[in-house]
Every structure is written in C-alpha cells, then in structure tokens.
Amino acid sequence: MPTTKPELLISEESIQARVSELARRISEDCPAGEELLLVGVLRGCFIFLADLSRRLTAQARIDFVALSSYGQATRTTGAVRLLMEPRADIEGKHVLIVEDIVDTGHTLHYLVGILGARGPASLKTCALLRKPSRMEKKVTIDYLGFDVPDRWVVGYGLDCADRYRGLPYIGVVNASPE
C-alpha cells in the first residue's frame, strides 16, 4: 500500500479547464430542447460527474451504475460484473456514459453493450482519463479529458485501495501488485 504523497500528474487547474471544455462541447452536441441523461460509473466518476454536470448548459438528469472488474486487486480480471443498474428507463433518451478512467476498455465496452441494447435515442461516452497503452477492447470515447501513462493514477475521484479519492488533482502512486 502506498503511503507517500502522490506525484503530481495533472494539476487541479488543468483538470478544471478541461472539464469546462468538455461540458461546452457536450452541451453544443446535445440536440436542442432535448434532455441528456448522464450515467455515471461509480465510484470513481463522482467528482468528475459533479463538476461536469454543473458546467453543462444542456438540461441534464443524473443516474448511476456500479460495475466491478478490479475488486480489491490492482489489475483487472477482464470479467465485468454489473453491481447496480441505472434506475432510469433509457429507452428513447440521449444518454452519456461518464467514466473516470478507461484502462483496458473492458468496462466501457460491456456498459455500452448493455445500455445500447435498451434503445436509447443516442449513446455517447465521456471519460476523464484513458490509458492508450493498456487498451484491449476497441471502444469509442466521444469526449476525452486526458491520455495518461500506464501508471496507477489517483485523485479527483480515483483511488488506490479506497485512498486518495478526495485529492483535487491527478497524481500517481506506486501500487503494489496483487
């Protein structure tokens, strides 16, 4: 378990500027007069989703899903489990999946498949971070914050063994293997 202060990777100011830009683009792309349903992937997205939703000019509602592919390990198993369904009926709605990080792509691929089968009017994706070097599944990220190296990133909602979520910046830690 890491015990030192995370090394700065992306500053709070850079994050806030990028979130504002993403919100502007999402609002511009939302069909005029239509409501957007933001579906946040718990738990890591909660800070990003809150900041993003407050900056949208498009009318939006918020719902959540919970999935698991890591458990308490530091490496994904590749097997994704849906732990909590969205409460909202998404049929005919404009849906935006909001993720904290796309690592291998397994979780987002799985979620796009499940939600896409429920008949939304549109289904787009937004991720704060992506690790291009780790991608195993081909997934489209319509709105991307930052690409990051293959390091364990924490802060701004992301954790390492449930620590560091509240940091206002993205940092890196040396996570020990499973």
JOKAPE-V608160 format. One record per pair of residues at least 24 apart in sequence whose ideal C-beta (glycine too) atoms are under 10 Angstrom apart, sorted by sequence separation. I is the first residue (numbers start at 1). GAP is how many residues later the second one is. If there is no record, write none. Layout:
# JOKAPE-V608160
I|GAP / I|GAP
This chain:
# JOKAPE-V608160
34|24 / 35|24 / 36|24 / 37|24 / 38|24 / 39|24 / 40|24 / 41|24 / 42|24 / 63|24 / 64|24 / 80|24 / 96|24 / 103|24 / 129|24 / 146|24 / 148|24 / 151|24 / 152|24 / 33|25 / 34|25 / 35|25 / 36|25 / 37|25 / 38|25 / 39|25 / 40|25 / 41|25 / 42|25 / 63|25 / 86|25 / 90|25 / 93|25 / 95|25 / 102|25 / 105|25 / 112|25 / 128|25 / 145|25 / 22|26 / 26|26 / 30|26 / 32|26 / 33|26 / 35|26 / 36|26 / 37|26 / 38|26 / 39|26 / 40|26 / 41|26 / 62|26 / 78|26 / 80|26 / 81|26 / 90|26 / 92|26 / 93|26 / 94|26 / 95|26 / 96|26 / 97|26 / 98|26 / 99|26 / 101|26 / 102|26 / 103|26 / 105|26 / 26|27 / 30|27 / 31|27 / 61|27 / 63|27 / 76|27 / 79|27 / 80|27 / 91|27 / 92|27 / 93|27 / 94|27 / 95|27 / 96|27 / 97|27 / 98|27 / 99|27 / 100|27 / 101|27 / 102|27 / 103|27 / 104|27 / 109|27 / 110|27 / 112|27 / 129|27 / 19|28 / 23|28 / 27|28 / 30|28 / 75|28 / 76|28 / 78|28 / 80|28 / 82|28 / 86|28 / 90|28 / 91|28 / 92|28 / 93|28 / 94|28 / 95|28 / 96|28 / 97|28 / 98|28 / 99|28 / 100|28 / 101|28 / 102|28 / 103|28 / 109|28 / 111|28 / 112|28 / 128|28 / 19|29 / 22|29 / 23|29 / 26|29 / 27|29 / 28|29 / 29|29 / 30|29 / 75|29 / 76|29 / 77|29 / 78|29 / 80|29 / 81|29 / 82|29 / 85|29 / 86|29 / 89|29 / 90|29 / 91|29 / 92|29 / 93|29 / 94|29 / 95|29 / 96|29 / 97|29 / 98|29 / 99|29 / 100|29 / 101|29 / 102|29 / 105|29 / 106|29 / 108|29 / 109|29 / 110|29 / 128|29 / 129|29 / 22|30 / 23|30 / 26|30 / 27|30 / 28|30 / 30|30 / 63|30 / 76|30 / 80|30 / 89|30 / 90|30 / 91|30 / 92|30 / 93|30 / 94|30 / 95|30 / 96|30 / 97|30 / 98|30 / 99|30 / 101|30 / 102|30 / 103|30 / 104|30 / 105|30 / 106|30 / 107|30 / 109|30 / 128|30 / 19|31 / 20|31 / 23|31 / 24|31 / 26|31 / 27|31 / 76|31 / 79|31 / 80|31 / 89|31 / 90|31 / 99|31 / 103|31 / 104|31 / 105|31 / 106|31 / 108|31 / 109|31 / 15|32 / 19|32 / 20|32 / 23|32 / 24|32 / 26|32 / 27|32 / 61|32 / 63|32 / 65|32 / 67|32 / 82|32 / 86|32 / 102|32 / 103|32 / 104|32 / 105|32 / 107|32 / 108|32 / 15|33 / 19|33 / 22|33 / 23|33 / 24|33 / 27|33 / 70|33 / 80|33 / 90|33 / 101|33 / 102|33 / 103|33 / 104|33 / 105|33 / 106|33 / 108|33 / 21|34 / 22|34 / 23|34 / 26|34 / 60|34 / 64|34 / 69|34 / 80|34 / 105|34 / 16|35 / 19|35 / 20|35 / 23|35 / 69|35 / 102|35 / 104|35 / 105|35 / 15|36 / 19|36 / 58|36 / 60|36 / 62|36 / 105|36 / 23|37 / 69|37 / 70|37 / 102|37 / 58|38 / 69|38 / 16|39 / 67|39 / 68|39 / 102|39 / 56|40 / 67|40 / 99|40 / 42|41 / 67|41 / 69|41 / 129|41 / 42|42 / 65|42 / 99|42 / 102|42 / 128|42 / 67|43 / 52|44 / 67|44 / 97|44 / 101|44 / 53|45 / 97|45 / 98|45 / 99|45 / 100|45 / 101|45 / 102|45 / 103|45 / 40|46 / 52|46 / 65|46 / 96|46 / 99|46 / 39|47 / 49|47 / 67|47 / 96|47 / 101|47 / 103|47 / 37|49 / 39|49 / 49|49 / 65|49 / 48|50 / 49|50 / 65|50 / 103|50 / 37|51 / 39|51 / 48|51 / 49|51 / 37|52 / 45|52 / 46|52 / 48|52 / 101|52 / 37|53 / 45|53 / 47|53 / 48|53 / 100|53 / 39|54 / 45|54 / 46|54 / 44|55 / 45|55 / 37|56 / 38|56 / 39|56 / 40|56 / 41|56 / 44|56 / 45|56 / 100|56 / 101|56 / 36|57 / 37|57 / 38|57 / 39|57 / 40|57 / 41|57 / 43|57 / 44|57 / 100|57 / 101|57 / 35|58 / 36|58 / 37|58 / 38|58 / 39|58 / 40|58 / 41|58 / 42|58 / 76|58 / 78|58 / 100|58 / 34|59 / 35|59 / 36|59 / 37|59 / 38|59 / 39|59 / 40|59 / 41|59 / 78|59 / 100|59 / 34|60 / 36|60 / 37|60 / 38|60 / 39|60 / 40|60 / 41|60 / 76|60 / 41|61 / 31|63 / 30|64 / 29|65 / 100|65 / 30|66 / 41|66 / 29|67 / 41|67 / 101|69 / 26|70 / 41|70 / 100|70 / 26|72 / 39|72 / 52|74 / 22|76 / 39|76 / 52|76 / 49|77 / 51|77 / 37|78 / 48|78 / 74|78 / 48|79 / 49|79 / 48|80 / 39|81 / 45|81 / 47|81 / 48|81 / 45|82 / 37|83 / 45|83 / 37|84 / 39|84 / 44|84 / 44|85 / 36|86 / 37|86 / 39|86 / 40|86 / 41|86 / 74|86 / 34|87 / 74|87 / 34|88 / 36|88 / 38|88 / 73|88 / 72|89 / 31|90 / 72|90 / 31|91 / 52|91 / 30|92 / 29|93 / 52|93 / 30|94 / 29|95 / 48|97 / 26|98 / 26|100 / 75|100 / 25|101 / 74|101 / 73|102 / 74|102 / 75|102 / 23|103 / 74|103 / 75|103 / 22|104 / 73|104 / 74|104 / 22|105 / 51|105 / 73|105 / 22|106 / 51|106 / 72|106 / 50|107 / 71|107 / 47|108 / 48|108 / 49|108 / 70|108 / 19|109 / 44|109 / 47|109 / 48|109 / 18|110 / 44|110 / 46|110 / 47|110 / 48|110 / 45|111 / 46|111 / 47|111 / 44|112 / 45|112 / 15|113 / 29|113 / 44|113 / 45|113 / 15|114 / 29|114 / 43|114 / 44|114 / 42|115 / 43|115 / 44|115 / 26|116 / 43|116 / 25|117 / 26|117 / 40|117 / 10|118 / 25|118 / 47|118 / 10|119 / 43|119 / 46|119 / 47|119 / 9|120 / 22|120 / 23|120 / 47|120 / 22|121 / 44|121 / 47|121 / 21|122 / 22|122 / 43|122 / 22|123 / 21|124 / 18|126 / 19|126 / 18|127 / 18|128 / 15|130 / 14|131 / 15|131 / 14|132 / 10|135 / 10|136 / 9|137 / 19|137 / 10|138 / 9|139 / 9|140 / 15|140 / 16|140 / 15|141 / 9|142 / 10|143 / 12|143 / 7|144 / 9|144 / 12|144 / 9|145 / 10|145 / 6|146 / 9|146 / 10|146 / 6|147 / 7|147 / 8|147 / 6|148 / 6|149 / 2|150 / 2|152 / 16|152 / 15|153 / 6|154 / 15|154 / 12|155 / 13|155 / 14|155 / 15|155 / 12|156 / 13|156 / 14|156 / 6|157 / 11|157 / 12|157 / 2|158 / 6|158 / 11|158 / 12|158 / 1|159 / 2|159 / 5|159 / 8|159 / 10|159 / 11|159 / 1|160 / 3|160 / 9|160 / 10|160 / 2|161 / 6|161 / 8|161 / 9|161 / 10|161 / 1|162 / 2|162 / 5|162 / 8|162 / 9|162 / 10|162 / 6|163 / 8|163 / 9|163 / 6|164 / 7|164 / 8|164 / 6|165 / 7|165 / 5|166 / 6|166 / 7|166 / 6|167 / 7|167 / 5|168 / 6|168 / 4|169 / 2|170 / 3|170 / 4|170 / 2|171 / 1|172 / 2|172 / 2|173 / 1|174 / 2|174 / 1|175
